[in-house]
């Protein structure tokens, strides 16, 4: 098969997003209507998303052009740097060659603006006045708030309550960009009131916050819903990361043997990995790809591949994904961006196909890895990114044990400047690991809908 060349500017910033749906050997299962159990059409999604994003959701075109208005904003921080972690290699005494793509240089401090800017642009083009969304750790909420400011859109963010309390500076950042931030579950929505009536002390979850955001957006004719992960078009927008990494590694004369990515909903993992997986699926170049998730929210490693709702109140369409059940509420770990009950359908599909593998790591190991990385490379990773760091360190130590030099690539998806309380708690010995019994996992999965295959 002919080798695909991605479209790049002279400074190697992509001018098109890569769509992995073009290269899948088997199409991903369809999205189903929760009432009829039948595949949904564009009209079913129109109350929530602009038509341009709906078309990207179902597209099988390999390359989708990035609008010039979006490219112009990307150029404020893209292409992001790719670093060789030589001091970490020395610290680990490993023959591995460790590379990391650093998305923390974006104005909002993470990879999330890659899709926030695109979503705000397409909503503006369709005449939308306001965007409603949810956020866990606040990386997504702050990115959409920034994008809303760029395009003159009002932004309302339902922030998972435990993160709202743990991360006041991320909340302040969203408000500085002009967004209104509400702790979820809240008294503002029917979904929130129902949760609080049953669980007055609920710490919230991304599933609950999604329910609140979807409810508000669906009832407001001038508003649309915006999601920071999971959906196909979101993963599509993030592929600028991997496309740049391909070009940068070509300049360095290297190619990864192993790619490691942290996974919660799947956007960061997809961004770094999908362009490389595409080459693997097309038979151009092999690579081993490892998705790393929290042991406290292990959808891929301990969940079930089944149709489920994307939210707790069962307002969303049904998607086939690795899930712990839409009623699952994970403990209040500091990696708030990874506290989601399901995994992106495309990531789940690739796991089922055997194109990727998945592991889970405990909270203490991830923060230990983050401290080790910071002392070697100088960058304090976000708690979510620490999962990728931990996975990369495991692989580097395996190279040391086997006496083999392999190239390891991971995405450092954001900085931890607003997460220092988490590091303070770790160094004070206040954090702990979490483990679920088989009975607890079974209970979480008991409420799965009985539709689909």
C-alpha positions in Angstrom: 0.0 0.0 0.0 1.2 3.5 -0.8 2.8 5.3 2.1 0.7 8.2 3.4 2.4 11.6 3.7 0.7 14.0 6.0 0.3 17.6 4.9 2.6 19.9 6.8 3.7 23.5 6.7 7.3 24.5 6.4 7.6 24.5 10.2 6.0 21.0 10.2 2.7 22.0 11.7 -0.1 19.8 10.2 -2.6 21.4 7.8 -4.9 18.3 8.0 -6.1 16.0 10.7 -5.6 12.3 10.3 -8.8 10.1 10.5 -8.0 6.6 11.6 -11.4 5.4 10.5 -10.1 5.3 6.9 -7.6 2.6 7.8 -9.6 0.4 10.2 -9.7 -3.3 8.9 -13.2 -3.6 10.4 -15.4 -0.5 10.9 -16.2 0.5 14.5 -19.7 -0.5 15.8 -22.4 2.1 15.1 -23.8 4.5 17.6 -27.3 3.5 18.7 -30.4 5.5 19.6 -31.1 4.9 23.3 -34.9 4.6 22.6 -35.0 2.4 19.5 -31.7 0.6 19.7 -31.1 1.5 16.0 -28.1 3.3 14.5 -28.5 7.1 14.8 -28.3 9.6 12.0 -27.0 13.2 11.8 -30.5 14.6 12.7 -30.3 12.8 16.0 -27.1 14.6 17.0 -28.1 18.1 15.5 -29.5 19.4 18.9 -26.1 18.9 20.5 -23.5 19.5 17.8 -22.9 21.6 14.7 -23.3 19.7 11.4 -19.6 20.1 10.5 -18.6 18.1 13.6 -21.3 15.5 13.0 -19.9 15.0 9.5 -16.4 14.6 10.9 -17.8 12.1 13.5 -18.9 9.7 10.7 -16.3 10.6 8.0 -14.0 7.9 6.5 -11.8 10.4 4.7 -8.2 9.8 5.7 -7.2 13.5 5.9 -9.5 16.3 6.8 -8.3 19.9 6.2 -7.8 22.1 9.1 -9.5 25.5 8.5 -7.1 28.4 8.1 -8.7 30.2 11.1 -7.9 27.2 13.3 -4.4 26.9 11.9 -3.8 30.6 12.7 -4.6 30.0 16.4 -2.6 26.7 16.4 0.4 28.6 15.3 0.6 30.4 18.7 2.1 27.2 20.1 2.3 24.6 17.4 4.3 22.7 16.5 5.0 21.7 20.1 8.5 20.5 21.0 9.6 16.9 20.9 12.4 16.2 23.5 14.8 13.4 24.0 14.8 12.7 27.8 18.5 12.1 28.1 18.7 12.9 31.8 15.9 10.5 32.6 17.7 7.9 30.6 20.8 8.5 32.6 18.9 8.4 35.9 17.3 5.1 35.0 20.6 3.7 33.6 18.7 2.4 30.6 19.7 1.8 27.0 16.3 2.9 25.9 15.9 6.1 23.9 13.0 8.0 25.5 11.2 10.8 23.6 8.3 12.9 24.9 6.1 15.3 23.0 5.3 18.3 25.3 1.8 19.7 25.0 2.1 21.8 28.1 3.4 24.8 26.0 -0.2 25.6 24.9 -1.7 28.8 26.5 -4.0 26.6 28.6 -1.2 24.2 29.5 -2.4 21.0 27.9 -3.3 19.2 24.6 -7.0 20.1 25.0 -6.9 23.3 22.9 -6.3 21.2 19.8 -9.9 20.3 19.8 -11.4 23.2 21.8 -10.3 25.7 19.2 -11.7 23.6 16.4 -15.0 23.0 18.1 -15.4 26.7 18.9 -14.7 27.6 15.3 -17.3 25.2 13.8 -19.9 26.3 16.4 -19.3 29.9 15.6 -19.6 29.2 11.9 -23.1 27.7 12.5 -24.3 30.7 14.5 -24.1 29.2 18.0 -24.0 31.7 20.9 -22.9 29.6 23.8 -21.2 26.3 24.6 -21.9 24.0 27.5 -19.5 21.4 28.7 -18.1 19.4 31.6 -14.6 19.1 32.9 -12.8 16.8 35.3 -9.4 18.3 36.3 -10.1 21.5 34.5 -7.7 21.1 31.5 -10.6 20.7 29.1 -12.8 23.4 30.7 -10.0 26.0 30.7 -9.2 25.1 27.0 -12.8 25.5 25.9 -13.1 28.7 27.9 -10.0 30.1 26.1 -11.4 29.0 22.7 -14.8 30.6 23.6 -13.0 33.9 24.3 -11.2 33.7 20.9 -14.5 33.3 19.0 -16.8 35.4 21.2 -18.8 32.4 22.6 -20.2 32.2 26.1 -19.0 29.1 27.9 -20.7 27.2 30.8 -18.6 24.5 32.5 -19.9 21.8 34.9 -16.8 20.9 36.9 -16.7 17.6 38.8 -17.1 18.6 42.4 -14.0 16.9 43.8 -11.9 18.6 41.2 -13.7 21.9 41.8 -12.6 21.6 45.4 -9.1 20.2 44.8 -8.1 22.6 41.9 -9.3 26.2 42.6 -6.7 27.7 40.3 -8.0 25.8 37.3 -11.4 27.1 38.2 -9.9 30.6 38.4 -8.3 30.2 35.0 -11.6 29.3 33.4 -13.2 32.3 35.0 -10.4 34.5 33.8 -11.1 33.4 30.3 -14.8 34.4 30.8 -16.5 31.1 31.5 -19.0 30.4 34.3 -18.0 27.3 36.4 -20.5 25.2 38.4 -19.6 22.4 40.8 -21.2 19.1 39.6 -23.6 17.6 40.7 -25.4 20.9 41.1 -28.9 22.1 41.9 -29.1 23.8 38.5 -30.3 20.7 36.5 -32.7 17.9 37.0 -29.9 15.4 36.6 -27.9 17.1 39.3 -30.8 17.4 41.7 -31.6 13.7 41.3 -28.0 12.7 42.1 -27.9 15.0 45.2 -31.2 13.7 46.4 -29.9 10.2 46.4 -26.3 11.1 47.4 -26.1 14.5 49.1 -22.3 14.1 49.6 -21.6 13.1 46.0 -18.1 14.0 44.9 -19.3 13.9 41.3 -18.0 12.2 38.2 -17.5 13.0 34.5 -20.6 11.0 33.8 -22.7 13.1 36.1 -21.2 16.4 34.8 -21.9 15.3 31.2 -25.5 14.7 32.1 -25.8 18.2 33.4 -24.1 19.8 30.4 -26.2 17.8 27.9 -29.4 18.6 29.7 -28.7 22.4 29.6 -27.4 22.4 26.0 -30.4 20.4 24.7 -32.9 22.8 26.2 -31.2 26.0 24.9 -31.8 26.7 21.1 -28.7 29.0 21.0 -26.4 26.6 22.7 -24.5 23.4 21.8 -22.8 20.8 23.8 -19.0 20.4 23.6 -17.0 17.3 24.7 -13.3 17.2 25.3 -12.7 13.5 24.7 -14.3 10.1 23.7 -16.0 11.1 20.4 -14.5 10.5 17.0 -14.2 14.1 16.0 -12.4 15.0 19.2 -9.9 12.3 18.7 -9.5 13.4 15.1 -8.5 17.0 16.2 -5.8 15.7 18.5 -3.9 13.8 15.8 -1.9 17.0 15.1 0.3 15.7 18.0 1.2 12.4 16.4 1.6 13.9 12.9 4.1 16.4 14.2 5.9 13.7 16.2 6.3 11.6 13.0 7.9 14.5 11.2 10.1 15.4 14.2 11.3 11.9 14.7 12.1 11.7 11.0 14.3 14.7 11.5 16.0 13.0 14.4 16.5 9.8 12.3 14.5 7.6 14.7 11.2 5.8 15.0 9.4 4.6 18.1 9.4 0.9 18.9 6.9 1.6 21.7 4.3 4.4 22.2 2.9 5.0 25.7 -0.1 7.2 26.4 -2.3 8.0 29.4 -5.9 7.2 28.9 -9.1 8.4 30.5 -11.5 9.1 27.7 -8.9 8.6 25.0 -8.2 12.0 23.4 -4.5 12.4 24.5 -3.7 8.8 23.8 -5.3 9.0 20.3 -3.5 12.2 19.5 0.0 10.8 20.0 -0.8 7.2 18.8 -3.3 7.3 16.0 -1.0 8.5 13.2 1.5 5.8 14.1 -1.2 3.1 14.5 -2.4 4.2 11.0 1.0 3.4 9.6 0.8 0.0 11.4 -2.6 -0.8 10.0 -1.5 0.1 6.5 1.5 -2.2 6.8 4.0 0.6 6.5 5.8 0.3 9.9 5.2 -1.7 13.1 4.9 -0.3 16.6 3.8 -1.5 20.0 1.2 0.8 21.6 0.5 0.8 25.3 -2.5 2.6 26.9 -2.1 3.4 30.6 -5.1 4.0 32.8 -5.6 4.5 36.5 -6.2 1.4 38.6 -8.9 3.5 40.3 -10.8 3.8 37.0 -9.8 0.7 34.9 -12.3 0.7 32.1 -10.1 -1.1 29.6 -8.4 -3.5 31.9 -11.3 -4.5 34.1 -14.4 -3.2 32.4 -16.6 -4.8 29.8 -16.7 -4.1 26.0 -20.4 -3.3 25.6 -22.9 -0.7 24.6 -23.4 1.9 27.4 -24.5 5.5 27.9 -21.8 8.1 28.0 -23.4 9.8 31.0 -24.9 8.9 34.3 -28.5 10.2 33.6 -28.7 8.1 30.4 -29.3 11.1 28.1 -26.6 10.3 25.5 -26.7 7.9 22.6 -25.3 4.4 23.2 -21.8 3.7 22.2 -19.8 0.4 22.2 -16.8 0.9 24.4 -14.9 -0.5 27.3 -17.0 0.6 30.3 -17.3 0.2 34.1 -21.0 1.1 33.8 -22.5 4.6 33.6 -23.4 4.5 37.3 -19.7 4.1 38.3 -18.3 6.9 40.4 -14.5 6.5 40.8 -12.7 7.7 44.0 -11.4 11.2 44.1 -7.9 10.6 42.8 -6.0 13.6 41.7 -5.9 12.6 38.0 -9.4 14.1 37.5 -9.1 14.0 33.8 -9.0 10.2 33.8 -12.0 9.7 36.0 -14.4 8.5 33.3 -16.4 5.3 33.3 -15.8 4.5 29.7 -13.2 4.7 26.9 -13.4 6.2 23.5 -15.2 3.8 21.1 -12.3 4.0 18.6 -9.7 3.3 21.3 -11.9 0.4 22.6 -12.3 -0.9 19.0 -8.5 -0.9 18.5 -8.0 -2.8 21.7 -10.5 -5.4 20.6 -8.6 -5.7 17.3 -5.4 -6.3 19.1 -3.8 -3.1 17.6 -3.0 -1.8 21.1 -2.6 -3.1 24.6 -3.7 -1.7 28.0 -2.4 -1.6 31.5 -3.4 0.1 34.7 -1.2 1.7 37.4 -1.8 2.8 40.9 -1.8 6.4 42.1 1.3 6.2 44.2 3.4 4.8 41.3 2.3 7.6 39.0 3.2 10.4 41.4 6.5 8.7 42.1 7.2 8.6 38.4 6.2 12.3 38.1 8.6 13.3 40.8 11.4 11.2 39.2 10.7 12.8 35.8 10.6 16.3 37.3 14.0 15.9 39.0 15.5 14.6 35.8 13.9 16.8 33.1 12.7 19.8 35.1 9.0 19.7 34.0 6.3 19.0 36.6 3.7 16.8 34.8 0.0 17.0 35.3 -1.3 14.0 37.4 -2.9 12.6 34.3 0.4 12.8 32.3 2.1 10.9 35.2 0.4 7.7 34.0 2.2 8.0 30.7 5.5 8.8 32.5 5.0 5.7 34.7 4.3 3.5 31.7 7.4 4.9 29.8 9.6 4.3 32.9 8.4 0.7 33.1 9.3 0.1 29.5 12.7 1.8 29.9 13.5 -0.5 32.9 12.4 -3.5 30.8 14.9 -2.4 28.2 17.6 -2.3 30.9 16.7 -5.8 32.2 16.8 -7.2 28.6 19.8 -5.2 27.6 18.0 -3.9 24.5 17.9 -0.3 23.1 14.4 0.6 22.1 12.9 4.0 21.2 10.0 4.9 23.5 7.7 7.8 22.8 5.1 9.3 25.1 2.9 12.4 25.2 3.4 14.7 28.1 -0.1 16.1 27.7 0.1 18.9 30.2 2.0 20.6 33.1 1.1 20.3 36.7 1.5 23.9 37.8 -2.1 24.0 39.1 -1.9 20.6 40.6 0.8 21.2 43.3 -1.6 20.3 46.1 -1.6 16.8 44.7 2.2 16.7 44.9 2.2 18.2 48.4 -0.2 15.5 49.5 1.9 12.8 47.8 5.1 14.0 49.5 3.3 14.2 52.8 2.2 10.6 52.5 -1.5 11.5 52.3 -2.3 9.8 49.0 -3.2 6.1 48.8 -3.9 3.4 46.2 -7.3 2.0 45.3 -8.3 -1.5 44.4 -11.7 -2.9 43.4 -12.9 -6.4 44.2 -14.5 -8.5 41.5 -17.9 -8.0 43.3 -17.5 -4.2 43.1 -16.7 -4.3 39.4 -19.7 -6.7 38.8 -22.0 -4.3 40.7 -20.9 -1.4 38.6 -21.5 -3.3 35.4 -24.9 -4.6 36.5 -26.8 -1.6 35.1 -25.6 -1.9 31.5 -28.4 -1.4 29.0 -29.6 -4.6 27.2 -29.3 -3.2 23.7 -26.7 -3.8 21.0 -24.3 -6.7 20.8 
